[in-house]
């Protein structure tokens, strides 16, 4: 059955395996506490249309997952059933729309600090979703509060878990885990937040997560600006997927024409690489960035 998100994903054979250059697995990891209601409402109205537009224009084989996170209740040792909402990958845009419509923003009783369970949400993205092995792995993190154990300690509402996040993650281990999963993490801070004294910690932690994984950090003052940023992120990642596919296809054709055999078993010369960059209309720097993304996906 053809995905409503699109596609004509072109497949290639590498080392006896069939893989699709056009696959993208995209996760929205979103704070779903009370203050995020305006953003969720905006997503309900136009997020699916944005994704459908870019996926169709770039022939992307897109799947979307949504992970919502809140915070821990009074007793962190007792499982809080509403800490996370994990909605698996789907290629059906109607299912994505239905998930957005079901999301409910609320905060747990006993949540007496400004920090939220950001690392629990990201850990769920990495370990509770079934990613396709060589797809373009993208996480878009959206929230208005910093993670635990990152320095959100001043009053009012200091971090209850200032020494250790309940997941055991630190900022460094969270970055390492995202890198190990081959993820490009984009982050969006909704600022100023309800407690702006903690905003610098959010910006520091969100920026670190994005900068270390090949993504970008942005901030937005309201839901309208936020959805515009989500659209720009979508335009960027779908454009990168399209460019990476074009480079791969041109490289394969060029190397086969020179009887160099399988792309993965041959080393292109600088002159050939320059030729490929010109053929797809990008600079050599942009072509090198495509190669780096494809290497992160274990395609090159």
C-alpha positions in Angstrom: 0.0 0.0 0.0 1.4 3.4 -1.0 2.1 5.7 2.0 -0.1 8.8 2.1 3.1 10.6 2.9 4.4 9.7 -0.5 6.8 8.2 -2.3 8.7 6.4 -5.0 11.7 5.5 -2.8 14.5 4.4 -5.1 16.3 1.3 -3.8 20.0 0.4 -4.2 21.9 -2.8 -3.7 25.0 -2.5 -1.4 27.0 -5.6 -0.4 24.1 -7.8 -1.3 21.6 -5.8 0.8 18.7 -3.8 -0.5 18.3 -0.4 1.1 16.4 2.8 0.4 18.2 6.1 0.2 14.9 7.9 0.5 13.9 6.6 4.0 13.3 9.1 6.8 12.3 8.3 10.3 11.2 11.5 12.0 10.3 11.8 15.7 8.7 14.7 17.5 9.8 14.6 21.1 7.5 17.1 22.8 7.0 18.4 26.3 3.2 17.9 27.0 2.9 19.7 30.3 0.3 22.4 30.7 2.3 25.3 29.3 2.8 23.6 26.0 -0.9 23.5 25.0 -0.7 26.4 22.5 2.1 24.6 20.5 0.2 21.3 20.5 -2.9 23.0 19.2 -0.9 24.6 16.4 0.6 21.2 15.5 -2.9 19.8 15.2 -3.9 22.4 12.7 -0.9 22.2 10.3 1.9 19.9 11.2 0.7 17.0 9.0 0.2 19.2 6.0 3.8 20.6 6.4 5.2 17.1 6.4 3.1 15.8 3.5 4.2 18.8 1.4 7.9 18.3 1.9 7.8 14.5 1.7 5.9 14.6 -1.6 8.2 17.2 -3.1 11.3 15.2 -2.2 10.0 11.6 -2.8 10.7 10.8 0.8 9.7 7.5 2.3 8.6 9.1 5.5 7.5 7.6 8.9 6.6 9.8 11.8 6.5 9.0 15.5 5.5 11.2 18.5 6.9 10.9 22.0 5.4 13.2 24.7 7.1 13.7 28.0 6.0 15.3 31.3 7.7 15.0 34.7 8.0 12.7 37.7 5.4 12.7 40.4 6.1 12.8 44.2 7.7 9.4 44.4 10.2 9.0 41.6 10.8 5.3 42.5 7.2 4.5 41.7 6.4 4.4 38.0 4.4 7.4 36.9 2.1 6.1 34.2 1.7 9.5 32.6 5.4 10.3 32.4 5.6 9.4 28.8 3.4 8.9 25.7 5.2 6.8 23.1 3.4 6.6 19.7 5.2 4.4 17.2 6.4 5.2 13.7 3.7 5.3 11.1 3.6 6.1 7.4 -0.1 6.9 7.6 -0.7 10.7 7.9 -4.2 10.0 9.3 -2.7 8.1 12.2 -0.3 11.0 12.9 -3.2 13.4 12.9 -5.2 11.2 15.2 -2.2 11.0 17.6 -1.9 14.8 17.7 -5.6 15.1 18.4 -5.3 12.7 21.3 -2.3 14.4 23.0 -3.3 15.9 26.3 -1.2 18.6 28.1 -1.1 18.3 31.9 1.4 18.3 34.7 1.7 15.6 37.4 0.8 16.2 41.0 3.9 16.7 43.1 5.8 18.2 40.2 7.4 21.0 42.3 10.3 22.0 40.1 10.8 23.7 36.8 12.8 21.0 35.1 11.1 18.3 33.1 11.8 14.7 32.1 13.5 15.6 28.8 16.1 12.8 29.1 13.3 10.3 29.7 11.6 11.5 26.5 14.8 11.3 24.4 15.7 7.9 25.9 12.2 6.6 24.8 12.8 8.0 21.3 16.0 6.0 21.1 15.1 2.7 22.8 11.3 2.3 22.5 10.8 3.1 18.8 11.7 0.7 16.0 14.0 2.7 13.7 14.8 1.5 10.2 18.5 0.6 10.1 19.7 3.0 7.4 17.0 5.6 7.3 17.7 9.3 7.9 17.1 9.5 11.7 15.8 12.9 12.8 14.5 13.9 16.3 12.8 17.3 16.8 12.8 18.2 20.5 10.4 20.9 21.6 10.0 22.1 25.1 10.0 25.1 27.5 11.9 23.6 30.4 15.4 22.2 30.8 16.3 18.6 31.6 17.0 17.5 35.2 20.6 17.6 36.6 21.7 20.2 34.1 21.8 23.2 36.5 18.3 24.5 36.9 18.9 24.9 40.6 17.9 28.6 41.5 14.7 29.5 43.1 11.8 29.5 42.4 11.2 25.8 41.8 14.7 24.4 41.8 15.5 21.1 40.3 14.5 18.1 42.6 17.1 15.9 40.8 20.0 18.3 40.6 22.7 15.6 41.2 21.3 12.8 38.9 18.5 12.5 36.4 16.2 9.6 37.2 17.2 8.0 33.9 20.9 8.0 34.9 21.7 10.1 31.9 23.9 13.2 31.9 24.0 15.7 29.0 27.1 14.0 27.7 25.7 10.4 27.9 22.4 11.6 26.2 24.4 13.1 23.4 26.5 9.9 23.1 23.4 7.8 23.0 21.8 9.9 20.2 25.1 9.7 18.2 25.2 5.9 18.7 21.7 5.7 17.2 22.8 7.9 14.2 20.3 10.6 15.1 20.3 14.2 14.0 18.7 16.1 16.8 17.0 19.5 16.2 15.8 21.4 19.3 13.3 24.2 19.8 13.0 26.1 23.1 9.7 27.9 23.8 11.0 31.0 25.4 10.5 33.0 27.5 9.2 30.2 29.7 6.9 30.4 32.7 10.1 30.5 34.9 12.6 32.5 32.8 15.3 32.3 35.4 15.8 28.7 34.1 15.8 29.6 30.4 19.6 29.9 30.0 19.9 26.2 31.2 17.4 25.2 28.6 19.2 27.0 25.9 22.6 25.5 27.0 21.3 21.9 27.2 19.2 22.0 24.1 22.0 23.7 22.1 24.5 21.1 23.3 22.2 18.2 22.2 21.8 19.7 18.7 25.3 21.0 18.0 26.8 17.6 18.9 24.5 15.6 16.7 24.4 17.6 13.5 21.2 19.5 14.3 20.3 23.1 15.1 18.9 24.8 18.1 16.2 27.5 17.7 13.9 29.4 20.0 10.4 30.7 19.6 8.3 33.2 21.6 5.0 31.7 20.7 3.3 28.8 18.9 3.0 30.6 15.6 6.7 31.3 15.4 7.4 27.7 16.6 5.5 26.1 13.8 7.3 28.3 11.3 10.6 27.0 12.7 9.3 23.4 12.5 8.5 24.1 8.9 12.1 25.4 8.3 13.6 22.4 10.0 11.4 20.2 7.8 12.5 22.1 4.7 16.2 21.6 5.7 16.1 17.9 6.5 14.0 16.9 3.5 16.3 19.0 1.3 19.3 17.2 2.7 17.7 13.9 2.1 17.0 14.9 -1.5 20.6 16.2 -2.0 22.1 13.1 -0.4 20.1 10.8 -2.7 21.2 12.9 -5.8 24.8 12.7 -4.7 24.6 8.9 -4.2 22.9 8.3 -7.5 25.4 10.5 -9.4 28.4 8.9 -7.6 27.1 5.5 -8.4 26.6 6.3 -12.1 30.0 8.1 -12.4 32.0 5.3 -10.8 30.2 2.6 -12.7 30.9 4.4 -16.0 34.6 4.3 -15.0 34.3 0.5 -14.3 35.1 1.0 -10.7 32.5 -1.5 -9.5 30.4 -1.1 -6.5 30.3 2.3 -4.9 31.1 1.1 -1.5 34.2 -0.8 -2.6 35.9 2.0 -4.6 37.5 5.3 -3.6 36.5 8.3 -5.8 39.3 10.6 -6.8 39.1 14.3 -6.0 38.5 15.1 -9.6 35.6 12.6 -9.8 34.1 14.0 -6.5 34.3 17.6 -8.0 32.5 16.3 -11.1 29.7 14.8 -9.0 29.3 18.0 -7.0 29.0 20.0 -10.2 26.5 17.5 -11.7 24.1 17.9 -8.8 24.6 21.6 -8.6 26.2 21.9 -5.1 29.5 23.1 -3.7 32.2 20.6 -2.7 31.6 21.5 0.9 27.9 20.7 0.5 28.8 17.4 -1.2 31.2 16.6 1.7 28.3 17.3 4.1 26.1 14.8 2.2 28.9 12.2 2.4 29.1 12.7 6.2 25.3 12.2 6.6 25.4 9.1 4.4 28.3 7.8 6.5 26.3 8.4 9.6 23.5 6.3 8.1 26.0 3.6 7.2 25.3 4.0 3.5 28.9 5.1 2.6 
